């Protein structure tokens, strides 16, 4: 193969890889999304619900100091409840729920009405208060959670933060909104994106026949 042919082939391979990563989700239809979730065996990544934009985490090493955190606002609480109600209306079998240690993530799960909730450092925003090595470890742990099959016929839910989602999944999630969900199917030690859903879209999905 000539140098020019090799360069052309390499360029095509690189373009294919970019398109594969940026390819649209497998399910775009509300009914298909609801059916896939009802069948179980999926992992749903959720950025915590809407928060107060003028708040900051001023005591980030003390997760019990909820007053010093950025917390859910009224819209975030209302949509979290509607999210949980919609999943129950659609008879979606929620199994294990993992959340960040920050209250805005945990409260999203509680208000949604989930039961089997566990806080984990692996989904907790680290930022500048932890080492780069620890942030990298959390991103890798996040990806392992995505690749782990849920208990049979249930869906696992992971509630976390935008920096964690971007670190684990890449720049295509840079614009992930508060409350947005990304639905994945774990398979063969990896995972495939099925759909991205905004939190205010769940009632519509639940009503799809």
C-alpha distance (Angstrom), angle and dihedral (degrees) to the residues before:
residue distance angle dihedral
X1 . . .
X2 3.80 . .
X3 3.81 121.3 .
X4 3.80 89.6 -111.1
X5 3.83 92.7 50.7
X6 3.79 91.2 48.0
X7 3.81 91.2 51.0
X8 3.81 91.0 49.7
X9 3.80 92.2 48.6
X10 3.79 91.5 48.2
X11 3.80 90.8 50.6
X12 3.82 90.9 51.8
X13 3.81 91.7 49.3
X14 3.80 91.7 49.2
X15 3.81 91.1 48.7
X16 3.81 90.4 50.0
X17 3.79 90.6 52.1
X18 3.80 92.0 50.1
X19 3.80 91.5 49.4
X20 3.80 90.9 47.6
X21 3.80 91.7 54.9
X22 3.80 93.4 44.6
X23 3.80 95.1 41.8
X24 3.81 115.5 130.9
X25 3.78 118.4 -97.6
X26 3.78 117.1 -86.8
X27 3.80 94.5 -120.9
X28 3.80 121.5 47.9
X29 3.81 98.4 152.3
X30 3.81 118.5 92.3
X31 3.79 92.8 -137.1
X32 3.80 93.2 51.0
X33 3.80 91.7 48.7
X34 3.81 91.4 51.0
X35 3.81 92.4 47.0
X36 3.80 92.9 49.5
X37 3.80 91.8 49.7
X38 3.80 92.6 47.0
X39 3.80 89.4 54.5
X40 3.81 89.2 56.8
X41 3.82 129.6 -153.1
X42 3.82 92.9 109.1
X43 3.80 133.2 118.3
X44 3.81 117.7 -138.9
X45 3.81 118.0 -159.4
X46 3.80 112.9 -158.2
X47 3.77 128.3 -173.0
X48 3.81 106.5 -141.5
X49 3.79 117.8 -94.4
X50 3.81 128.2 -87.1
X51 3.81 115.6 -55.0
X52 3.80 140.9 -168.3
X53 3.81 105.5 -80.4
X54 3.81 92.5 -153.1
X55 3.81 94.2 57.8
X56 3.80 127.8 88.3
X57 3.80 137.1 -173.9
X58 3.80 98.8 -100.1
X59 3.81 96.9 167.4
X60 3.83 101.0 37.5
X61 3.80 96.1 163.5
X62 3.80 92.7 58.4
X63 3.79 110.9 64.4
X64 3.81 91.3 177.6
X65 3.82 90.5 65.2
X66 3.80 94.2 84.5
X67 3.82 93.4 165.5
X68 3.82 88.9 64.2
X69 3.81 93.4 55.2
X70 3.80 134.5 83.5
X71 3.78 101.8 -101.9
X72 3.79 139.3 -168.6
X73 3.78 115.9 -78.5
X74 3.82 123.7 -145.2
X75 3.81 92.1 -86.0
X76 3.79 91.0 50.5
X77 3.80 91.5 51.4
X78 3.80 94.1 46.2
X79 3.81 93.4 48.9
X80 3.81 91.9 45.9
X81 3.80 89.2 56.2
X82 3.81 91.5 46.2
X83 3.81 89.1 49.0
X84 3.79 92.6 55.6
X85 3.81 92.7 42.1
X86 3.81 90.6 51.9
X87 3.82 93.0 51.2
X88 3.79 90.3 51.6
X89 3.82 92.0 45.8
X90 3.80 89.0 52.5
X91 3.83 90.1 47.3
X92 3.79 92.1 -123.1
X93 3.83 109.8 170.4
X94 3.79 105.6 -128.7
X95 3.78 111.7 -165.8
X96 3.79 124.7 169.7
X97 3.80 118.3 7.5
X98 3.80 120.7 -160.6
X99 3.80 122.6 -170.8
X100 3.76 141.8 179.3
X101 3.78 116.7 -97.7
X102 3.79 90.7 -114.3
X103 3.79 113.1 101.5
X104 3.82 95.8 -125.1
X105 3.80 89.6 64.4
X106 3.80 96.6 40.4
X107 3.82 92.2 44.8
X108 3.81 90.2 51.9
X109 3.82 87.6 59.6
X110 3.79 94.7 43.7
X111 3.82 95.1 48.4
X112 3.81 89.5 46.4
X113 3.80 86.1 60.5
X114 3.80 98.3 -118.1
X115 3.81 116.3 159.1
X116 3.80 113.3 -164.9
X117 3.82 97.8 58.1
X118 3.79 125.0 162.7
X119 3.80 126.9 -179.7
X120 3.79 115.6 -140.6
X121 3.79 136.7 -176.0
X122 3.80 88.3 -139.7
X123 3.83 90.3 73.5
X124 3.82 96.7 36.8
X125 3.78 120.5 110.5
X126 3.79 109.4 -110.8
X127 3.77 104.7 177.4
X128 3.79 116.1 158.7
X129 3.80 95.6 -23.9
X130 3.80 93.1 75.5
X131 3.80 130.1 49.6
X132 3.82 123.0 -92.5
X133 3.81 87.1 -114.1
X134 3.81 90.6 56.7
X135 3.80 92.3 47.7
X136 3.80 88.8 51.1
X137 3.81 90.8 48.3
X138 3.80 90.5 52.7
X139 3.81 91.7 50.0
X140 3.80 90.4 51.7
X141 3.82 91.6 46.4
X142 3.82 88.6 50.2
X143 3.80 90.8 53.9
X144 3.80 90.6 49.3
X145 3.80 89.6 53.4
X146 3.80 89.0 52.0
X147 3.79 90.7 51.8
X148 3.81 93.7 48.3
X149 3.79 115.0 99.1
X150 3.82 114.0 -126.2
X151 3.77 122.6 -124.2
X152 3.82 106.0 -68.9
X153 3.82 114.8 -73.4
X154 3.81 94.0 4.3
X155 3.80 133.6 99.6
X156 3.80 123.1 -129.4
X157 3.81 117.8 -140.1
X158 3.82 123.6 -153.9
X159 3.82 116.5 -167.7
X160 3.78 114.2 -166.2
X161 3.83 146.4 129.1
X162 3.80 138.0 -71.8
X163 3.84 95.5 -109.6
X164 3.82 90.9 52.3
X165 3.80 92.3 47.9
X166 3.81 92.9 49.6
X167 3.82 92.5 44.8
X168 3.81 91.4 52.0
X169 3.81 101.4 35.8
X170 3.80 105.9 26.8
X171 3.77 140.8 -123.2
X172 3.82 95.0 -41.7
X173 3.82 85.8 77.3
X174 3.81 95.6 50.0
X175 3.82 89.4 107.9
X176 3.83 95.4 47.6
X177 3.80 106.9 145.8
X178 3.78 129.3 -140.0
X179 3.79 107.0 -84.3
X180 3.80 94.5 15.4
X181 3.80 117.2 141.7
X182 3.80 128.8 -152.3
X183 3.81 114.1 -160.7
X184 3.81 118.3 -149.6
X185 3.78 136.8 -177.6
X186 3.82 112.8 -144.6
X187 3.81 113.5 -140.6
X188 3.79 137.1 160.3
X189 3.79 94.8 -7.7
X190 3.80 92.8 -49.6
X191 3.82 137.7 68.0
X192 3.80 140.5 -124.6
X193 3.80 127.1 -144.5
X194 3.81 113.2 -121.7
X195 3.80 102.6 173.5
X196 3.79 146.9 -22.9
X197 3.80 115.7 -133.5
X198 3.81 131.5 -173.3
X199 3.79 116.1 -133.8
X200 3.81 94.2 -116.6
X201 3.84 89.8 55.3
X202 3.83 96.1 64.9
X203 3.83 96.7 85.8
X204 3.81 88.9 54.6
X205 3.81 91.2 49.6
X206 3.80 90.8 48.4
X207 3.80 90.4 53.3
X208 3.81 93.8 50.4
X209 3.80 112.6 112.8
